[in-house]
Amino acid sequence: MKKRLLSVVLLLFSCAMIDAQEVQSEYKITLKSPGNPAESYTLTEDASGYLKASQLLPIEIRQQRVENGSATRITVTLRATDLVYYNFEEVCKLSAMQHADCQFLMPGFWYHRNMRSPKEAPSFATSDSWQVREDRLSTPLTGIYSDKTGDFYTVVRLDKFENESLATHSAGEIILTDRTSLGFTGFRNVGGTTALVFGFPYSEAPKTYIRKLTLAPAVQAFEKLEKGETRQLVWEIRKGKAADYSAFVADVWNYSYDTYRPQVYADAMSTAEAKRVLSNFFTESYVNKYDLKYFSGVHMRTDDCESTGSVEVGFVGRVLLNAFNALEYGEQNNNTDLINKANSVFDSYLKHGFTPNGFFREFVDYSHNNETDIYSIRRQSEGAFAILNYLNYEKKQGRKHPEWEAKIKTLLANFQKLQGQDGSFPRKFDDQFRVTDPSGGSTPSATLPLTMAYTYFKNKEYMESAKRTAVYLEKELISKADYFSSTLDANCEDKEASLYASTAMYYLAMASAPKERDRYIDLSKKAAYFSLSWYYMWDVPFAQGQMLGDVGFKSRGWGNVSVENNHVDVFIFEFATVLDWLAKERNEPRFSQFSSVIKSSMLQLMPVKGHMFNIGKVGYYPEVVQHTNWDYGKNGKGFYNDIFAPGWTVASLWQMLSPDRVETYFNPKKK
């Protein structure tokens, strides 16, 4: 028995080992002389580990490989024998894996083949080979997974990531003004064989992504080494096997977490202090001169945070959830001003906030006297979510709102008319129920209010509708590892679809019997790994003069947004609570540990007097945090876009800071 067990262990170990025949490395050094085109040289490795060109170059390159089971640590040391400007590249061809059989992963940026993304963003629609700068990625890693065999390979960069350099240009060949820690990583089709590609300093090809739906020509950076200077670079290549792409993503996330071990942000603000500061947003943003009263939270300038004439129910406005937060906080702290403002918002929406057929007026722009007549399941759901929280709270205070209950019942009846036979909801529609965007990616947003309505109204029809969403989510999103088009300003793979899917299953588990509950827990966990993969494991470096670096911003725990929108933000809502719950339910300590990182790190840019972080008013939390070479139109890496929407950032952080809300909603006796 012992011999048999030993042989199985040895077999598994040997399967995980990286076969030198399977990974065939090619090397290239590109040197630039200022004012002249760069020249590339192919390198070959000699017996002592030196990588040499066919001619003498002003740089010595040595490579050392250390095997450790399924992983190989690669250390490359470059030493200048004369002044040199260099860019080093290594290509690892995976001879047993055909490119056409593979799917790819660059966490927080690339999933599958990014084919839900338009050709104006990085995707296979433009090229089947991509390499990008490391700070685009939540972990500086590329993974290649074979659908045919289940084998996968990853390469991850290991460094202290302390330095960044301002670049004079965003495309072409550029000599860096200072030291950088940023290299590049990606994948390449080499004559039908797939390959990992990586190197230093950064080099992006076939395009660089500089702005929303704006690809620019390739960029290649060159770092200067003075005579006698050295640079050491470390990567780790790992081989593994996974049952499917979802298992691959989960494995990579666990490996990434164990590799980087991100630490809790040390100077995190307390919950009480954070809510006190955020509550200033409710005080200063209140607008009462129109039929709808609201907290102004969209289309604002970061420099002055002056209120605008735009009001939005969900998505980036979240006006009703902020009204609930203001009411609850006002009553907890005997603040009659906040109580009155919150109640006026609810009263105005009850009277003026619905369309003839009973949908929320989603987005109204009083400044230009117009409003949208195309509605979304996401905004409608987020509005219903806020009102159900409000009604449940009010009931506990002994206050009844039969008119609001009637409005929500009408809205939920509309939901049932819109729900498809497969359980999905269309992404967009009009007041006559005409569907303008049938995509089902936003479906999980509806699961939350449906389960809440079942608990509040004790109406089984709502739970049946919620269960049908679960069938659709399991079949079309979770089992296919395809999370898309939840964010309303993009059509692509995005964080929010997986986050909403995981949270939806959490809500269903809260409202279900034990037998069904286990199934929903497992689905929540499966989707959670995809959502987690968007969140940063590491602190990207910034150059002096890039504000975020100058104020000491740490990116760990912040999530990238989508393939189209390449910035980090604080979209979290209940997800940290979901992670803590999953950690207990499925004994996943990494989940709760990383949840602690998120909860501490996401509060670090809180605008308070003396530490405003380039925001015009206290408590107006920043939104578009530009952490890489990409911008929304203004300012670039290390800054924000000049227009932002603090309505949703305040609501997201407030929900994160209220971790008992969901459980006490579904289990009112628990405190």
C-alpha positions in Angstrom: 0.0 0.0 0.0 2.8 2.4 0.9 4.7 1.5 -2.3 1.5 2.2 -4.3 0.9 5.5 -2.6 4.5 6.5 -3.1 4.4 5.7 -6.8 1.2 7.8 -7.2 2.9 10.7 -5.5 6.0 10.4 -7.7 3.8 10.2 -10.8 1.9 13.3 -9.8 5.2 15.1 -9.0 6.7 14.1 -12.4 3.6 15.3 -14.2 3.9 18.7 -12.6 7.7 19.0 -13.4 8.6 21.3 -16.3 10.1 19.3 -19.1 12.9 21.2 -20.8 11.7 19.8 -24.1 8.3 21.4 -23.6 9.6 24.8 -22.9 12.1 26.1 -25.4 13.5 29.6 -24.7 14.6 32.2 -27.2 16.3 35.4 -26.1 16.7 38.9 -27.6 18.4 42.1 -26.5 17.5 45.4 -28.2 19.9 48.3 -27.9 19.3 51.9 -28.7 21.7 54.7 -29.4 20.1 58.1 -28.8 18.9 59.6 -32.1 19.1 56.3 -33.9 16.7 53.4 -34.5 17.2 50.5 -32.1 18.9 47.3 -33.2 17.9 43.8 -32.0 20.3 40.9 -31.4 19.4 37.2 -31.0 21.1 35.6 -28.0 22.2 32.0 -27.4 23.1 30.5 -24.1 26.5 29.0 -23.6 27.5 26.2 -21.2 28.2 28.7 -18.4 24.8 30.4 -18.6 25.9 33.5 -20.5 23.6 34.8 -23.2 25.7 35.9 -26.1 25.1 37.5 -29.5 27.0 36.7 -32.6 29.0 39.9 -32.1 30.5 41.7 -29.1 27.9 43.9 -27.3 28.5 46.5 -24.6 26.5 44.4 -22.1 27.0 41.0 -20.5 23.9 38.9 -19.8 23.8 35.8 -17.6 20.9 33.5 -16.8 20.4 31.2 -13.9 17.6 28.6 -13.6 16.6 26.9 -10.4 14.1 24.0 -10.6 11.7 23.5 -7.8 9.1 20.9 -8.6 6.5 22.5 -10.9 8.2 25.9 -10.9 11.4 27.2 -12.4 13.0 30.4 -11.0 14.8 32.4 -13.7 17.3 35.0 -12.7 18.8 37.2 -15.4 21.7 39.5 -14.6 22.7 42.3 -17.0 26.0 44.1 -16.6 27.0 47.0 -18.8 30.6 47.0 -20.0 30.0 50.5 -21.5 27.1 53.0 -21.4 24.1 51.2 -22.9 20.3 51.6 -23.4 18.7 48.2 -23.4 15.5 46.2 -23.6 15.6 42.4 -22.9 13.1 39.8 -24.0 12.6 36.1 -23.4 10.2 33.9 -25.3 9.3 30.5 -23.9 7.7 28.4 -26.6 5.4 25.7 -25.2 6.0 23.0 -27.8 3.2 20.7 -26.6 0.5 23.4 -26.8 -0.9 24.7 -30.0 -2.0 28.4 -29.9 -5.4 27.6 -31.4 -6.1 25.3 -28.5 -5.4 27.8 -25.8 -7.1 30.5 -23.7 -5.2 33.2 -21.9 -5.1 35.1 -18.6 -3.5 38.3 -17.6 -5.4 39.1 -14.3 -7.5 42.2 -14.3 -7.0 42.8 -18.0 -7.3 39.7 -20.2 -9.7 36.7 -20.0 -10.0 33.9 -22.5 -9.3 35.8 -25.7 -11.0 39.1 -24.8 -13.4 38.5 -27.6 -16.2 40.3 -25.9 -14.1 43.4 -26.2 -14.3 45.5 -29.3 -11.4 45.7 -31.7 -10.6 49.2 -30.4 -9.5 47.6 -27.1 -7.0 44.8 -26.6 -8.5 41.5 -27.9 -8.1 38.7 -30.4 -10.1 40.8 -32.8 -7.0 42.9 -33.3 -4.2 40.3 -32.8 -3.7 36.8 -31.3 -0.4 37.9 -29.7 -0.2 40.6 -27.0 2.4 41.8 -24.5 1.7 44.6 -22.0 3.4 46.6 -19.2 3.0 44.9 -15.9 1.2 47.7 -14.0 -1.9 47.0 -16.2 -2.3 43.7 -14.4 -3.6 42.9 -10.9 -0.8 40.4 -10.7 2.2 40.8 -13.1 1.5 37.4 -14.6 0.5 35.7 -17.8 -1.1 32.3 -17.9 -1.8 30.1 -20.9 -4.4 27.3 -20.5 -4.9 24.4 -23.0 -8.6 23.5 -23.5 -7.4 20.3 -25.1 -5.2 18.9 -22.3 -6.0 21.0 -19.2 -2.3 21.9 -18.9 -1.3 25.4 -18.1 1.8 27.5 -17.7 2.2 30.8 -16.0 5.0 33.3 -15.7 5.1 35.8 -12.9 7.6 38.7 -12.3 9.2 38.8 -8.8 10.7 42.1 -7.8 10.3 44.9 -5.1 8.6 47.2 -7.7 10.0 50.4 -6.1 10.7 52.6 -9.1 8.9 54.2 -12.1 10.0 56.6 -14.7 8.2 59.4 -16.5 8.0 58.7 -20.2 8.5 61.4 -22.8 6.2 59.6 -25.3 3.4 57.0 -25.2 4.4 55.1 -28.4 7.5 54.2 -30.4 11.0 53.8 -29.0 11.5 55.8 -25.8 14.5 56.2 -23.5 13.3 56.4 -19.9 14.2 59.4 -17.8 15.0 57.3 -14.7 15.0 53.8 -13.2 11.8 51.8 -13.5 10.7 48.5 -12.0 8.2 47.8 -14.7 8.7 45.1 -17.3 6.3 43.4 -19.7 4.5 40.1 -20.0 2.2 38.4 -22.5 1.7 35.6 -25.0 2.6 35.0 -28.6 1.7 32.8 -31.5 5.0 31.4 -32.8 4.2 29.6 -36.0 1.2 27.9 -34.5 2.9 27.1 -31.2 1.9 29.2 -28.1 4.5 31.0 -26.1 5.0 33.0 -23.0 6.8 36.3 -23.6 8.3 38.5 -21.0 11.1 41.0 -20.5 12.4 44.3 -19.2 11.8 47.3 -19.3 8.3 47.5 -20.6 7.4 46.9 -24.2 3.8 46.8 -25.5 2.8 45.2 -28.8 1.2 45.0 -31.3 -0.5 48.1 -29.8 -0.5 50.1 -26.6 -3.8 51.0 -25.0 -3.7 54.7 -24.0 -7.4 55.7 -23.6 -10.9 54.2 -23.7 -11.3 52.5 -27.0 -8.0 54.0 -28.3 -5.1 51.8 -29.4 -1.8 53.5 -30.3 1.2 52.1 -32.0 3.5 49.8 -30.1 5.8 51.2 -27.4 9.3 49.9 -26.4 11.1 51.4 -23.5 14.9 51.5 -22.9 16.6 51.7 -19.6 20.1 53.2 -19.3 22.9 51.3 -17.6 26.2 53.1 -17.0 29.4 51.3 -17.5 29.8 48.8 -14.6 26.2 49.0 -13.6 24.1 45.8 -13.2 20.4 45.0 -13.2 19.0 41.7 -11.9 15.6 40.4 -13.1 13.6 37.5 -11.7 10.7 35.5 -13.1 9.1 32.2 -12.2 7.5 29.8 -14.7 5.1 27.3 -13.3 3.3 24.3 -14.9 0.0 23.0 -13.7 -3.2 21.2 -14.7 -6.8 22.3 -14.2 -10.2 20.7 -15.0 -11.4 23.9 -16.8 -10.7 27.6 -17.2 -12.5 28.4 -13.9 -10.3 26.0 -12.0 -7.3 27.5 -13.8 -8.2 31.1 -12.7 -8.8 29.8 -9.1 -5.4 28.1 -9.0 -3.6 31.1 -10.4 -5.3 33.4 -7.8 -4.3 31.2 -4.9 -0.7 30.9 -6.3 -0.6 34.7 -6.8 -1.8 35.3 -3.3 0.8 32.9 -1.8 3.5 34.5 -3.9 2.9 38.1 -3.1 1.2 37.8 0.4 -0.3 41.3 0.3 -0.4 42.9 3.7 -3.1 44.9 5.4 -2.7 48.7 4.8 -1.2 49.8 8.1 -2.8 53.2 8.6 -6.4 52.3 7.8 -9.1 54.6 9.0 -11.6 53.2 11.5 -15.2 52.5 10.4 -16.6 55.2 12.7 -14.2 57.8 11.4 -14.7 56.7 7.7 -18.4 57.1 8.0 -18.1 60.4 9.8 -16.0 61.8 6.9 -18.1 60.2 4.2 -21.2 61.7 5.7 -20.0 65.2 4.7 -20.9 64.1 1.1 -24.6 63.8 2.2 -24.4 67.3 3.8 -22.8 69.2 1.0 -24.1 67.4 -2.1 -27.8 67.8 -1.3 -29.9 69.5 -4.1 -33.5 70.5 -3.4 -34.5 72.9 -6.3 -36.1 70.3 -8.6 -39.0 67.9 -8.4 -36.6 65.2 -7.5 -34.4 65.9 -4.5 -31.0 64.2 -4.5 -27.4 64.0 -3.4 -25.5 65.2 -6.4 -23.0 62.4 -7.2 -22.4 62.3 -11.0 -20.6 64.3 -13.7 -18.7 66.4 -11.1 -15.3 68.0 -11.3 -12.7 66.7 -8.9 -11.2 70.1 -8.3 -14.3 71.8 -6.9 -16.9 69.0 -6.4 -19.7 71.5 -7.2 -23.1 69.9 -7.4 -24.5 69.3 -10.9 -28.0 69.0 -12.4 -27.6 65.3 -13.0 -29.2 62.6 -10.8 -29.0 58.9 -11.2 -30.8 56.1 -9.4 -28.1 53.3 -9.7 -24.8 52.6 -11.4 -22.6 55.6 -10.8 -25.2 57.7 -9.0 -26.7 55.5 -6.4 -28.9 58.3 -5.0 -31.4 56.1 -3.2 -28.8 54.0 -1.5 -27.1 57.1 -0.3 -30.5 58.4 1.0 -30.9 55.2 3.0 -27.3 55.5 4.3 -27.9 59.2 5.2 -31.1 58.3 7.0 -29.7 55.4 9.0 -26.6 57.4 10.0 -28.6 60.5 10.8 -30.8 58.6 13.2 -27.9 56.8 14.8 -26.2 60.2 15.5 -29.3 62.4 16.1 -28.5 64.4 13.0 -31.9 65.9 12.1 -30.4 67.7 9.0 -29.4 64.3 7.4 -32.7 62.7 8.4 -34.7 65.5 6.8 -32.6 65.4 3.6 -32.8 61.7 3.3 -36.6 61.7 3.8 -37.1 64.4 1.2 -35.2 62.3 -1.3 -37.5 59.3 -0.7 -40.6 61.5 -0.7 -39.7 63.1 -4.0 -39.0 59.8 -5.7 -42.2 58.4 -4.4 -44.1 61.3 -6.0 -42.0 62.0 -9.1 -39.5 59.2 -9.5 -41.4 56.7 -11.7 -42.3 56.4 -15.4 -45.9 55.8 -16.5 -45.4 52.0 -16.5 -43.7 52.0 -13.1 -40.0 52.0 -13.8 -37.6 54.3 -12.0 -36.7 57.5 -13.8 -33.1 56.3 -14.0 -31.1 59.3 -15.1 -32.4 62.9 -15.2 -30.3 65.9 -16.4 -32.0 69.1 -15.2 -29.2 71.3 -16.5 -30.0 70.3 -20.1 -33.7 69.5 -19.5 -33.5 65.8 -20.7 -33.5 62.3 -19.3 -32.9 58.8 -20.6 -35.8 56.9 -22.0 -33.8 53.7 -22.2 -33.7 51.8 -19.0 -31.4 49.1 -17.6 -31.9 46.1 -15.4 -28.9 47.1 -13.4 -30.1 50.6 -12.4 -33.6 49.5 -11.8 -32.3 46.6 -9.6 -30.1 49.0 -7.7 -33.0 51.3 -7.1 -35.2 48.4 -5.9 -32.3 47.2 -3.7 -32.1 50.6 -2.0 -35.8 50.9 -1.4 -36.1 47.4 0.0 -33.3 48.2 2.5 -35.2 51.4 3.4 -38.5 49.6 3.8 -37.0 46.9 6.0 -35.3 49.5 8.1 -38.5 51.6 8.5 -40.5 48.5 9.4 -38.1 47.8 12.3 -38.6 51.4 13.5 -42.4 50.8 13.4 -43.0 53.0 10.4 -45.1 51.8 7.4 -45.0 52.9 3.8 -47.8 51.2 1.9 -47.4 53.5 -1.1 -43.7 52.6 -1.4 -44.6 48.9 -1.1 -47.1 49.3 -4.0 -44.4 51.0 -6.2 -41.9 48.2 -5.6 -44.5 45.6 -6.3 -45.3 47.2 -9.6 -41.6 47.4 -10.4 -41.1 43.7 -9.6 -44.1 42.8 -11.7 -42.3 44.7 -14.5 -39.2 42.5 -13.8 -41.3 39.4 -14.2 -42.5 40.6 -17.6 -38.9 41.3 -18.7 -37.4 38.0 -17.5 -36.7 35.5 -20.3 -37.5 31.9 -20.4 -33.9 31.1 -19.7 -34.0 33.2 -16.5 -32.1 36.1 -17.8 -32.9 39.8 -17.9 -32.2 42.0 -20.9 -29.6 44.6 -20.3 -31.6 47.6 -21.6 -35.2 48.3 -22.6 -37.7 51.1 -22.7 -40.9 52.0 -20.8 -43.0 49.9 -23.2 -40.9 46.8 -22.4 -39.2 46.9 -25.8 -35.7 45.4 -25.5 -32.9 47.4 -26.9 -30.0 45.3 -25.6 -30.8 41.6 -24.9 -27.4 40.8 -23.4 -27.8 38.9 -20.1 -24.6 39.9 -18.5 -26.4 42.2 -16.0 -28.8 39.5 -14.8 -27.2 39.0 -11.4 -28.0 42.6 -10.4 -31.7 41.6 -10.4 -31.1 38.6 -8.1 -30.5 40.8 -5.1 -33.8 42.7 -4.9 -35.8 39.6 -5.9 -34.4 37.6 -2.9 -34.9 40.6 -0.7 -38.5 41.1 -1.9 -39.2 37.4 -1.2 -38.1 37.8 2.4 -39.8 41.2 2.8 -43.2 40.4 1.2 -43.2 36.6 1.8 -44.1 36.1 -1.9 -42.7 32.9 -3.3 -43.0 34.2 -6.9 -40.1 36.5 -6.2 -38.0 33.6 -5.0 -38.9 31.6 -8.0 -37.8 34.4 -10.3 -34.5 34.7 -8.3 -33.9 31.0 -8.7 -34.4 31.2 -12.4 -31.7 33.8 -12.6 -29.5 31.4 -10.8 -30.1 28.7 -13.4 -29.1 31.2 -16.1 -26.1 32.5 -14.2 -24.8 28.9 -13.6 -25.4 27.9 -17.2 -24.2 31.0 -19.2 -21.8 32.8 -16.9 -20.4 30.7 -14.2 -20.0 27.3 -16.0 -18.6 29.1 -19.0 -16.4 31.4 -17.0 -17.8 34.2 -19.1 -18.5 37.4 -17.1 -19.4 40.3 -19.2 -21.3 43.6 -19.8 -22.4 44.3 -16.3 -20.9 47.8 -16.3 -23.1 50.0 -18.4 -20.4 52.1 -20.1 -18.6 49.2 -21.7 -19.3 46.0 -23.7 -16.6 43.7 -22.6 -15.3 41.4 -19.8 -15.6 43.2 -16.5 -15.1 42.8 -12.8 -18.6 43.8 -11.9 -20.3 40.9 -13.7 -18.3 38.3 -11.7 -18.7 40.3 -8.5 -22.5 40.6 -9.0 -22.7 36.9 -9.8 -20.9 35.9 -6.6 -23.0 38.3 -4.5 -26.2 37.1 -6.1 -25.4 33.6 -5.0 -24.7 34.9 -1.5 -28.1 36.5 -1.4 -29.8 33.3 -2.7 -27.9 31.3 0.0 -29.2 33.6 2.7 -32.8 33.1 1.6 -32.7 29.3 0.8 -33.1 26.0 2.6 -29.9 24.2 3.6 -29.9 21.7 0.6 -30.1 24.5 -2.0 -27.9 26.7 0.1 -24.8 24.5 -0.4 -25.2 24.7 -4.2 -25.4 28.5 -4.1 -22.3 28.7 -1.8 -20.3 26.7 -4.3 -21.4 28.9 -7.2 -20.6 32.0 -5.2 -17.1 30.7 -4.5 -16.5 29.8 -8.2 -17.5 33.3 -9.3 -15.6 34.9 -6.5 -12.3 33.8 -7.9 -12.9 35.7 -11.1 -13.9 38.8 -9.2 -10.8 38.4 -7.0 -8.6 38.1 -10.0 -9.4 41.8 -10.8 -8.0 43.0 -7.5 -4.4 44.1 -7.1 -2.0 41.8 -5.2 0.8 44.3 -5.4 1.7 48.0 -5.2 2.4 49.5 -8.6 5.2 52.0 -8.6 4.8 55.7 -9.5 7.3 58.3 -10.5 8.0 61.5 -8.6 5.5 64.1 -9.8 2.7 61.5 -10.3 0.4 62.6 -7.4 -0.7 59.1 -6.3 2.9 58.1 -5.8 3.8 61.3 -4.0 1.0 60.8 -1.5 2.0 57.2 -0.9 -0.9 55.4 -2.6 -0.8 51.6 -2.4 -2.7 49.8 -5.1 -3.0 46.4 -3.3 -6.6 45.6 -2.6 -8.0 47.9 -5.3 -9.8 46.4 -8.3 -9.3 47.1 -12.0 -12.6 47.8 -13.8 -12.8 46.2 -17.2 -10.9 45.5 -20.4 -12.1 48.8 -21.8 -11.7 50.9 -18.6 -8.2 50.2 -17.5 -8.1 52.0 -14.1 -8.6 50.9 -10.5 -11.5 51.9 -8.2 -13.3 51.1 -5.0 -16.2 49.0 -6.4 -16.7 46.5 -3.5 -20.2 46.9 -1.9 -20.9 43.6 -0.2 -18.1 41.6 -1.8 -15.7 41.9 1.1 -18.5 40.5 3.3 -19.1 37.7 0.8 -15.4 36.8 1.0 -15.5 36.7 4.8 -18.6 34.5 4.6 -17.0 32.1 2.0 -13.9 31.9 4.1 -16.0 30.4 7.0 -18.4 28.3 4.8 -15.6 26.7 2.7 -12.6 27.1 4.9 -10.8 29.5 2.6 -8.6 31.6 4.9 -7.0 33.4 1.9 -10.4 35.0 1.2 -10.8 36.6 4.6 -7.1 37.6 4.7 -7.5 39.4 1.3 -10.8 40.8 2.4 -8.9 42.5 5.2 -6.4 43.9 2.7 -9.3 45.3 0.6 -11.1 46.9 3.6 -8.0 48.6 4.8 -6.5 49.7 1.5 -9.7 51.1 0.0 -10.0 53.8 2.6 -6.5 55.3 2.1 -7.6 58.1 -0.3 -10.2 59.5 2.0 -10.3 63.3 1.4 -9.9 65.0 4.8 -8.6 68.5 5.6 -4.9 68.6 5.2 -4.9 65.4 3.1 -7.3 66.1 0.3 -5.6 63.9 -2.4 -6.5 66.5 -5.1 -10.3 66.3 -4.3 -12.2 69.5 -3.8 -14.3 68.6 -0.8 -14.0 66.4 2.3 -15.6 62.9 2.0 -16.1 63.1 -1.8 -14.2 59.8 -2.5 -12.2 59.6 -5.8 -13.4 57.4 -8.6 -11.2 57.0 -11.7 -7.8 56.2 -10.1 -5.4 56.0 -13.0 -2.6 53.7 -12.0 -1.1 52.8 -15.4 -0.4 54.3 -18.8 -4.1 54.9 -19.6 -6.5 57.7 -19.0 -10.2 58.5 -19.4 -9.2 61.7 -21.3 -7.3 63.7 -18.8 -4.2 63.6 -16.6 -2.9 60.0 -17.0 -1.1 57.7 -14.6 -0.9 58.9 -11.1 -3.9 61.2 -11.3 -7.7 61.1 -11.7 -9.8 62.0 -14.6 -11.1 65.5 -14.1 -14.7 64.4 -14.0 -15.9 61.8 -11.5 -18.9 60.2 -9.8 -18.5 60.1 -6.0 -22.2 59.0 -5.6 -21.3 55.4 -6.1 -17.9 55.4 -4.4 -19.5 56.7 -1.2 -22.2 54.1 -1.4 -19.8 51.3 -2.1 -17.5 52.1 0.8 -20.5 52.6 3.1 -21.8 49.2 2.2 -18.4 47.7 2.9 -18.4 49.4 6.3 -21.8 47.9 7.1 -20.9 44.2 7.0 -23.9 43.0 9.0 -26.6 44.4 6.8 -27.3 41.4 4.6 -27.3 38.8 7.3 -29.6 40.9 9.6 -31.9 41.6 6.6 -32.4 37.9 6.0 -32.0 36.9 9.7 -33.4 39.8 11.7 -32.8 38.1 15.0 -29.1 38.1 14.4 -27.1 41.1 15.4 
